[in-house]
């Protein structure tokens, strides 16, 4: 690991540095040129985030930063706090895409036309980006807190509404509890290994003798030590899973999701349901395939199904899919329906992770990328409709095709993608995940996922039925849509269709990122 800063080190943090510059720029712009029109601050945020996104992708395409061929120790920079690899690139694209689209669909929400709202969005994006790049428990926690504190404020941002402050308080209470447990688990890991770097922790744990070795040597004292260490590590892993489970809305840590999604400003709901979930999966991938993978040695000595924490993740995956889908069936508030849908989507994405294969992890990253545009499209339509109806009930979608055919079409593609129907991105996203599970020998897990997908179709198609077959009492009331909202909705819909028809290059990028990550020395030490 190099200790002398190079140009590559600074380029590795270019997106975060650019976001910090954008944060200062919108503050100045808000108090000078846009003083009488704060809506333009949202436009500047969207344009700035879009330029940063293009620059991030351009650095990779033209400058080779990050480089997939970079060996493991050299990919750790800034004292081992950051890992600069393709996985970092993929998740940065996800976070910046979420920021761009969320900024666009926020433009016409009056209560969000303030500098503070967009500043907090940028701060949360910086935190998520640092989480996705972190290779050290300290950096991970810093990024997590930067994103979490911003998110707590954003959830309760609509102070004049009763539900928004309640959503912010619930998000804060549940989040603080989950973060506290995760931090305690990290402290246990540090106490046993004396290290905070994920890969050093992994190598330290690999060096711990197994119970089989202790028995073969007939060393009872060593056997007792090994059993005690494994017990503490299992507790630490469980506590850390609590923190990550909260971020991705996995059962049984999902209780905050429907209330927070319903009460929060709808644009932020779109943001937290995509970017926050992706950040949780990014950390899941970093920790449990780099440092935590070998925390609890299996009976065969190989990572995977034999480890003590693997059944916990598989159980969470199955229960999360099932409870999320069945709970969504009974919802009459569209935001609560999408909240439980989001819980189920986390279960699908977890299938790729628990396979512990490059194909599985690559499929999960592709799924999270397409989910950003799918969910933003759905919530964007809800924002436009709620600006007129002043509510988010299912009845507000009745007869939408007659009131605004284009909005109905956007919502149609979003719901078909969430349900996994071709030719949308959601179909290929689910296909890649289920195929990875079958290839890894977990056909039964793929079968459970497919059955859950059929359950989900029931409530997704129900919403489509309301839009196209029902009549609305407000059928003659027009639904105005601004140019900025159309850009955000159109961009999201275009990506949904593009990734549903031509997903090859994007999936190859996510798979290449996973392959390079798994093949490097950092896998388990």
Phi and psi in degrees as a GROMACS rama.xvg file:
@    title "Ramachandran Plot"
@    xaxis  label "Phi"
@    yaxis  label "Psi"
@TYPE xy
-68.8465  144.59  UNK-2
-111.927  -7.67268  UNK-3
-94.072  122.2  UNK-4
-59.3899  137.905  UNK-5
-123.322  174.587  UNK-6
-58.9212  -36.69  UNK-7
-61.1252  -34.4264  UNK-8
-61.9596  -43.7071  UNK-9
-73.1756  -36.6452  UNK-10
-65.3516  -29.346  UNK-11
-64.5671  -28.0936  UNK-12
-104.479  12.9323  UNK-13
-57.2712  -42.6987  UNK-14
-61.9237  -42.9697  UNK-15
-67.5723  -40.4437  UNK-16
-63.887  -41.0589  UNK-17
-65.2363  -38.4756  UNK-18
-65.1243  -36.5625  UNK-19
-65.0951  -40.1521  UNK-20
-64.9426  -42.2899  UNK-21
-61.7861  -37.3252  UNK-22
-61.057  -44.1519  UNK-23
-68.6239  -39.6869  UNK-24
-63.0407  -43.1761  UNK-25
-70.636  -26.85  UNK-26
-65.1362  -45.8342  UNK-27
-66.0326  -44.8743  UNK-28
-61.9003  -39.647  UNK-29
-62.9208  -34.9452  UNK-30
-96.786  1.94795  UNK-31
-124.954  -86.4877  UNK-32
-69.3334  -32.9247  UNK-33
-104.907  25.6272  UNK-34
-60.0275  -38.3478  UNK-35
-97.2395  2.60131  UNK-36
-146.799  81.6131  UNK-37
-69.3786  -13.8947  UNK-38
-59.8471  -33.3742  UNK-39
-66.394  -20.7253  UNK-40
-63.2387  -37.6055  UNK-41
-64.4475  -40.499  UNK-42
-62.8649  -42.5088  UNK-43
-63.9892  -38.9834  UNK-44
-63.2517  -44.5916  UNK-45
-63.7268  -45.2528  UNK-46
-63.2485  -45.0241  UNK-47
-62.9824  -44.8697  UNK-48
-65.1667  -36.7661  UNK-49
-63.3621  -41.6643  UNK-50
-64.6971  -40.9625  UNK-51
-64.3471  -39.1294  UNK-52
-62.3293  -46.9492  UNK-53
-63.3322  -38.8472  UNK-54
-65.2694  -38.4672  UNK-55
-64.0015  -44.9468  UNK-56
-68.333  -38.003  UNK-57
-63.7811  -38.894  UNK-58
-59.1997  -35.7751  UNK-59
-75.6563  -45.416  UNK-60
-70.4944  -42.1885  UNK-61
-98.9737  -33.4825  UNK-62
-103.857  -5.82376  UNK-63
68.4683  28.3229  UNK-64
-118.84  113.126  UNK-65
-82.4179  161.209  UNK-66
-106.059  124.57  UNK-67
-65.2678  -23.1036  UNK-68
-84.6346  -5.91881  UNK-69
-63.0572  129.571  UNK-70
-68.7305  163.569  UNK-71
-57.9424  -54.0693  UNK-72
-61.7424  -35.5185  UNK-73
-72.2449  -19.312  UNK-74
-79.2804  -9.66237  UNK-75
-90.5367  121.302  UNK-76
-130.235  173.971  UNK-77
52.4946  52.9305  UNK-78
70.6386  23.6356  UNK-79
81.2589  8.85464  UNK-80
-79.9904  -28.6705  UNK-81
-122.737  139.88  UNK-82
-112.865  118.172  UNK-83
-98.9949  92.9463  UNK-84
-140.641  -175.606  UNK-85
-67.907  -28.7544  UNK-86
-63.4142  -40.3132  UNK-87
-58.3378  -43.4554  UNK-88
-60.6993  -48.6882  UNK-89
-59.4732  -45.4929  UNK-90
-72.1136  -30.9079  UNK-91
-64.5657  -39.117  UNK-92
-61.3873  -40.9693  UNK-93
-62.5576  -48.0684  UNK-94
-66.1974  -43.3624  UNK-95
-68.7051  -35.7899  UNK-96
-62.7703  -41.1302  UNK-97
-63.3524  -38.9433  UNK-98
-66.8349  -42.9149  UNK-99
-61.634  -53.5374  UNK-100
-67.5297  -37.6495  UNK-101
-65.1246  -40.3949  UNK-102
-60.9898  -39.1378  UNK-103
-68.9124  -42.1394  UNK-104
-79.8119  -6.13147  UNK-105
-89.4078  -10.4718  UNK-106
-58.4661  -37.7579  UNK-107
-101.634  13.2699  UNK-108
-92.6558  106.979  UNK-109
-54.1725  -45.1465  UNK-110
-70.3101  -9.16266  UNK-111
-105.732  4.9437  UNK-112
-84.695  62.4312  UNK-113
-136.838  155.082  UNK-114
-65.1982  -34.8413  UNK-115
-61.8782  -39.1368  UNK-116
-61.7525  -49.4277  UNK-117
-71.6789  -32.0619  UNK-118
-63.5818  -41.5511  UNK-119
-67.9084  -36.2459  UNK-120
-60.3803  -43.8103  UNK-121
-65.9527  -42.1968  UNK-122
-61.314  -42.66  UNK-123
-63.4303  -39.5885  UNK-124
-64.0358  -40.7644  UNK-125
-60.5196  -42.8764  UNK-126
-63.1326  -45.101  UNK-127
-61.0197  -40.7898  UNK-128
-64.1243  -41.0712  UNK-129
-66.6775  -35.2085  UNK-130
-62.6599  -43.6691  UNK-131
-66.7573  -25.4626  UNK-132
-98.3826  -7.29656  UNK-133
-68.0272  141.528  UNK-134
-125.464  12.1786  UNK-135
-141.739  143.233  UNK-136
-60.599  -34.5642  UNK-137
-67.6361  -47.7236  UNK-138
-62.9263  -38.7999  UNK-139
-59.2498  -44.2588  UNK-140
-70.385  -37.031  UNK-141
-62.3496  -47.698  UNK-142
-62.4235  -40.2859  UNK-143
-61.9495  -45.0401  UNK-144
-69.9981  -36.8894  UNK-145
-60.3776  -43.0355  UNK-146
-73.681  -40.4056  UNK-147
-67.3576  -47.4665  UNK-148
-61.6382  -41.4993  UNK-149
-62.0195  -40.2857  UNK-150
-68.3617  -37.9697  UNK-151
-59.9267  -43.0895  UNK-152
-67.5304  -42.0301  UNK-153
-64.6191  -35.9341  UNK-154
-62.2907  -35.2401  UNK-155
-103.347  25.422  UNK-156
-69.4336  -32.6738  UNK-157
-82.0695  81.2332  UNK-158
-65.0667  -26.9676  UNK-159
-79.8898  -8.82821  UNK-160
-100.94  142.678  UNK-161
-66.5051  -39.1026  UNK-162
-75.347  -28.8077  UNK-163
-67.7741  -49.8584  UNK-164
-59.5457  -36.1134  UNK-165
-64.0381  -41.7678  UNK-166
-63.2008  -42.8652  UNK-167
-62.4963  -41.6266  UNK-168
-67.0919  -43.1714  UNK-169
-63.3788  -42.3034  UNK-170
-61.294  -42.4297  UNK-171
-65.7217  -46.4075  UNK-172
-64.9327  -49.9975  UNK-173
-63.7783  -41.9487  UNK-174
-65.8104  -40.9622  UNK-175
-64.0569  -39.8603  UNK-176
-64.2333  -47.43  UNK-177
-64.2034  -41.4435  UNK-178
-65.3844  -38.6027  UNK-179
-62.1278  -42.9886  UNK-180
-64.145  -42.9713  UNK-181
-62.7404  -42.0856  UNK-182
-63.8545  -37.8546  UNK-183
-65.7584  -39.725  UNK-184
-61.8939  -40.494  UNK-185
-63.8985  -37.3228  UNK-186
-66.61  -33.6489  UNK-187
-64.5915  -41.892  UNK-188
-62.2096  -44.659  UNK-189
-63.6206  -40.2052  UNK-190
-62.683  -32.7448  UNK-191
-84.6698  -31.5773  UNK-192
-108.038  -22.9635  UNK-193
72.116  16.2707  UNK-194
-133.233  155.508  UNK-195
-115.957  -16.4417  UNK-196
-72.3101  130.897  UNK-197
-59.5326  -39.1418  UNK-198
-79.6758  -32.6551  UNK-199
-67.9532  -39.258  UNK-200
-59.6328  -45.4105  UNK-201
-58.4886  -44.7264  UNK-202
-67.4856  -34.3017  UNK-203
-64.96  -42.7906  UNK-204
-69.3535  -36.853  UNK-205
-60.098  -31.2611  UNK-206
-76.0127  -7.88959  UNK-207
-74.4334  129.123  UNK-208
-60.7094  149.178  UNK-209
-85.411  165.28  UNK-210
-62.8659  -33.0998  UNK-211
-63.7589  -39.0257  UNK-212
-65.3603  -43.2311  UNK-213
-61.9514  -40.3097  UNK-214
-67.7893  -40.229  UNK-215
-63.036  -34.9684  UNK-216
-84.1167  -3.98436  UNK-217
55.3906  37.7054  UNK-218
-103.796  95.9028  UNK-219
-65.8681  -36.2722  UNK-220
-64.9756  -44.1641  UNK-221
-64.0201  -39.9123  UNK-222
-61.157  -42.9179  UNK-223
-64.4279  -41.3458  UNK-224
-62.5649  -44.9913  UNK-225
-62.084  -43.8496  UNK-226
-64.8266  -38.7313  UNK-227
-66.5181  -43.3656  UNK-228
-63.2663  -44.0001  UNK-229
-63.4791  -37.8859  UNK-230
-64.0661  -43.2927  UNK-231
-66.5001  -40.4558  UNK-232
-65.9932  -36.4893  UNK-233
-65.2311  -41.081  UNK-234
-63.2372  -43.0936  UNK-235
-61.3278  -43.4296  UNK-236
-62.0389  -41.8661  UNK-237
-62.6681  -41.1238  UNK-238
-66.8174  -39.2286  UNK-239
-68.0209  -36.0552  UNK-240
-61.2211  -34.1461  UNK-241
-58.6306  -46.8969  UNK-242
-62.9239  -44.8641  UNK-243
-71.1883  -37.2859  UNK-244
-60.8849  -35.9446  UNK-245
-63.5903  -44.4386  UNK-246
-64.4189  -35.8313  UNK-247
-96.4156  2.92376  UNK-248
63.2829  41.8045  UNK-249
-87.3326  143.855  UNK-250
-67.8813  137.421  UNK-251
-97.2274  27.3203  UNK-252
-107.707  28.8106  UNK-253
-103.47  -0.461028  UNK-254
-59.7806  -27.5121  UNK-255
-73.8858  -23.0392  UNK-256
-60.2224  -55.9618  UNK-257
-62.3956  -40.327  UNK-258
-68.7225  -42.8193  UNK-259
-68.8513  -42.1794  UNK-260
-62.7347  -40.7518  UNK-261
-70.3604  -41.447  UNK-262
-84.197  -25.9584  UNK-263
-71.4047  156.307  UNK-264
-54.5202  134.338  UNK-265
-56.632  -40.5767  UNK-266
-60.2268  -39.6367  UNK-267
-67.5959  -33.673  UNK-268
-58.9683  -42.9475  UNK-269
-61.5871  -39.6268  UNK-270
-68.9864  -48.5487  UNK-271
-70.4199  -28.6151  UNK-272
-74.944  -13.7031  UNK-273
-115.035  -60.2693  UNK-274
-65.8581  -45.2024  UNK-275
-64.3098  -40.4164  UNK-276
-63.6459  -43.7986  UNK-277
-62.7806  -38.9426  UNK-278
-63.4501  -40.533  UNK-279
-61.3019  -41.9044  UNK-280
-69.1939  -34.4647  UNK-281
-60.3739  -44.8519  UNK-282
-70.3878  -38.7873  UNK-283
-52.9315  -47.8199  UNK-284
-65.453  -42.7879  UNK-285
-62.346  -50.0911  UNK-286
-74.2711  -48.6226  UNK-287
-87.0469  -2.22234  UNK-288
-119.101  3.13262  UNK-289
-121.932  -47.6406  UNK-290
-115.837  -40.2389  UNK-291
-84.6393  -11.7609  UNK-292
-57.2074  -41.1811  UNK-293
-102.552  17.8144  UNK-294
-58.0969  -43.6832  UNK-295
-114.513  96.4202  UNK-296
-58.493  142.185  UNK-297
-83.9401  170.55  UNK-298
-67.9939  -24.0889  UNK-299
-92.3741  -9.38671  UNK-300
83.054  2.16644  UNK-301
-107.312  144.117  UNK-302
-69.8099  153.417  UNK-303
127.636  -133.34  UNK-304
-63.4422  -28.6365  UNK-305
-75.6488  -13.6552  UNK-306
-73.0963  152.492  UNK-307
-71.0926  -25.4591  UNK-308
-88.2767  -15.4748  UNK-309
-61.1681  -45.3977  UNK-310
-59.7409  -30.7098  UNK-311
-62.5866  -44.5815  UNK-312
-67.7183  -41.41  UNK-313
-64.5996  -42.0249  UNK-314
-62.3359  -44.5377  UNK-315
-59.0839  -41.3259  UNK-316
-60.5544  -49.9213  UNK-317
-67.2043  -47.639  UNK-318
-66.0264  -37.3589  UNK-319
-62.2694  -46.2234  UNK-320
-59.2995  -47.8605  UNK-321
-69.0156  -50.6118  UNK-322
-65.0736  -41.6091  UNK-323
-58.6673  -45.3149  UNK-324
-70.2632  -45.4945  UNK-325
-69.6679  -34.0242  UNK-326
-68.9602  -32.2836  UNK-327
-66.2492  -27.8084  UNK-328
-59.5166  -33.7692  UNK-329
-94.9988  7.72027  UNK-330
-87.3747  138.645  UNK-331
-108.559  -14.2749  UNK-332
-91.5558  124.731  UNK-333
-63.9357  -32.1454  UNK-334
-71.5842  -35.8382  UNK-335
-69.2352  -35.8147  UNK-336
-61.1338  -46.6354  UNK-337
-69.3296  -24.3128  UNK-338
-66.7201  -48.523  UNK-339
-69.1142  -31.7477  UNK-340
-60.5914  -39.7974  UNK-341
-63.093  -37.1555  UNK-342
-61.4541  -46.3923  UNK-343
-63.5212  -39.8622  UNK-344
-61.5413  -34.7011  UNK-345
-62.2721  -37.3491  UNK-346
-63.6128  -42.5018  UNK-347
-60.9842  -45.8892  UNK-348
-63.0634  -32.5987  UNK-349
-66.4916  -24.904  UNK-350
-56.8215  -43.3194  UNK-351
-63.2076  -37.175  UNK-352
-70.7469  -42.8079  UNK-353
-71.8892  -12.5667  UNK-354
-70.5778  -21.7793  UNK-355
54.4842  41.863  UNK-356
-128.366  156.542  UNK-357
-59.8547  -38.8849  UNK-358
-63.5046  -40.1241  UNK-359
-66.1639  -46.3211  UNK-360
-67.1435  -38.3618  UNK-361
-63.0336  -40.1854  UNK-362
-65.2448  -38.4396  UNK-363
-63.311  -43.4087  UNK-364
-64.6153  -40.7984  UNK-365
-62.0451  -41.2868  UNK-366
-62.2052  -42.8882  UNK-367
-66.7148  -35.7441  UNK-368
-66.0433  -47.8475  UNK-369
-68.6545  -27.9421  UNK-370
-67.632  -30.0772  UNK-371
-57.204  -52.6743  UNK-372
-72.456  -33.9512  UNK-373
-65.0465  -49.4287  UNK-374
-71.2969  -36.76  UNK-375
-63.4202  -38.0527  UNK-376
-62.7482  -44.6037  UNK-377
-64.7964  -47.9804  UNK-378
-69.9821  -30.2576  UNK-379
-62.1553  -41.306  UNK-380
-64.4531  -40.7056  UNK-381
-61.4503  -39.6407  UNK-382
-60.4931  -48.5882  UNK-383
-61.9591  -42.5764  UNK-384
-69.112  -43.1755  UNK-385
-67.4634  -23.0287  UNK-386
-62.9549  -25.4657  UNK-387
-96.3063  -46.0135  UNK-388
-83.8927  -20.2791  UNK-389
64.2435  22.5561  UNK-390
-152.455  173.093  UNK-391
-131.018  38.6631  UNK-392
-84.5826  160.673  UNK-393
-60.3007  -32.3476  UNK-394
-61.8561  -23.0863  UNK-395
-67.7555  -17.9813  UNK-396
-92.5053  -5.47169  UNK-397
-58.7869  130.98  UNK-398
63.7953  24.4109  UNK-399
-61.1751  -31.6557  UNK-400
-62.533  -32.939  UNK-401
-81.1996  -28.4774  UNK-402
-82.8801  -39.0254  UNK-403
-155.071  90.6939  UNK-404
-57.5628  -35.6567  UNK-405
-71.1219  -39.8875  UNK-406
-62.839  -41.094  UNK-407
-61.9027  -37.4378  UNK-408
-67.1957  -42.0471  UNK-409
-60.6363  -46.4791  UNK-410
-64.5334  -35.9839  UNK-411
-60.0471  -49.8201  UNK-412
-64.1355  -37.3296  UNK-413
-64.4601  -44.6694  UNK-414
-69.2389  -38.9511  UNK-415
-63.4  -37.3471  UNK-416
-67.7612  -42.9495  UNK-417
-61.5893  -35.0621  UNK-418
-81.9649  -11.7623  UNK-419
81.2521  40.1713  UNK-420
-105.728  131.498  UNK-421
-69.3664  155.104  UNK-422
-98.1108  55.5076  UNK-423
-106.756  165.996  UNK-424
-64.244  -31.7785  UNK-425
-63.0678  -31.2586  UNK-426
-63.557  -51.5745  UNK-427
-68.4695  -32.6829  UNK-428
-59.8896  -47.3763  UNK-429
-68.0723  -38.0891  UNK-430
-60.379  -46.8602  UNK-431
-62.3138  -39.9799  UNK-432
-68.3505  -46.7318  UNK-433
-66.0576  -37.7788  UNK-434
-64.2627  -40.3266  UNK-435
-63.1583  -38.3783  UNK-436
-65.7657  -43.3727  UNK-437
-64.2789  -44.4578  UNK-438
-62.0236  -30.1288  UNK-439
-84.1507  -1.43416  UNK-440
93.9151  4.24844  UNK-441
-102.176  56.383  UNK-442
-62.2561  -32.3757  UNK-443
-66.8994  -33.0647  UNK-444
-70.1731  -40.0635  UNK-445
-63.6057  -38.6423  UNK-446
-63.5906  -42.5433  UNK-447
-61.5887  -41.1101  UNK-448
-63.1258  -41.1689  UNK-449
-64.8646  -43.588  UNK-450
-61.9615  -38.8863  UNK-451
-66.4488  -34.9148  UNK-452
-63.8836  -35.8882  UNK-453
-67.0514  -38.1541  UNK-454
-62.2814  -42.5521  UNK-455
-62.5169  -33.3131  UNK-456
-59.0273  -29.5246  UNK-457
-59.1419  -50.635  UNK-458
-82.5788  -25.3256  UNK-459
-67.9577  -45.6368  UNK-460
-68.1786  -26.5623  UNK-461
-60.8359  -44.6442  UNK-462
-63.6159  -41.3414  UNK-463
-62.3657  -39.3542  UNK-464
-59.8078  -41.9286  UNK-465
-62.3364  -39.5503  UNK-466
-69.9604  -36.635  UNK-467
-106.279  -21.7038  UNK-468
-113.981  -14.2202  UNK-469
-99.6247  159.563  UNK-470
-106.956  148.781  UNK-471
-108.885  146.698  UNK-472
-69.673  -20.6922  UNK-473
-105.374  33.9399  UNK-474
-60.9896  -27.9811  UNK-475
-90.125  -3.5315  UNK-476
-85.8345  122.076  UNK-477
-74.3388  156.539  UNK-478
-117.848  98.8313  UNK-479
-71.4441  140.216  UNK-480
-131.283  124.158  UNK-481
-75.7888  165.627  UNK-482
-62.1939  -40.9945  UNK-483
-62.5938  -41.5198  UNK-484
-64.8365  -39.1989  UNK-485
-63.9864  -37.7041  UNK-486
-62.3908  -46.6343  UNK-487
-63.0971  -45.0407  UNK-488
-68.7762  -40.7551  UNK-489
-65.7396  -41.616  UNK-490
-62.1822  -45.4274  UNK-491
-63.1417  -43.9583  UNK-492
-65.1568  -40.1438  UNK-493
-62.0143  -41.8684  UNK-494
-67.5711  -38.26  UNK-495
-57.9996  -45.1001  UNK-496
-71.4311  -43.6006  UNK-497
-60.1153  -48.0661  UNK-498
-70.9135  -17.9785  UNK-499
-83.7934  -19.7624  UNK-500
-105.882  -37.6977  UNK-501
-137.026  71.2317  UNK-502
-91.6849  -4.53288  UNK-503
-51.6417  -58.2088  UNK-504
-61.2024  -39.5028  UNK-505
-66.9736  -44.2226  UNK-506
-66.2954  -36.6666  UNK-507
-63.6162  -35.7475  UNK-508
-64.5752  -48.1609  UNK-509
-64.9351  -38.244  UNK-510
-69.0667  -39.8442  UNK-511
-61.9468  -38.7303  UNK-512
-61.8291  -43.2146  UNK-513
-69.204  -39.8719  UNK-514
-63.2445  -46.5371  UNK-515
-64.4603  -33.9632  UNK-516
-69.568  -45.9398  UNK-517
-72.4717  -27.7145  UNK-518
-84.7165  -11.4352  UNK-519
-80.4453  167.539  UNK-520
-60.826  -25.9913  UNK-521
-65.4688  -10.1552  UNK-522
-72.806  100.236  UNK-523
75.8374  9.91531  UNK-524
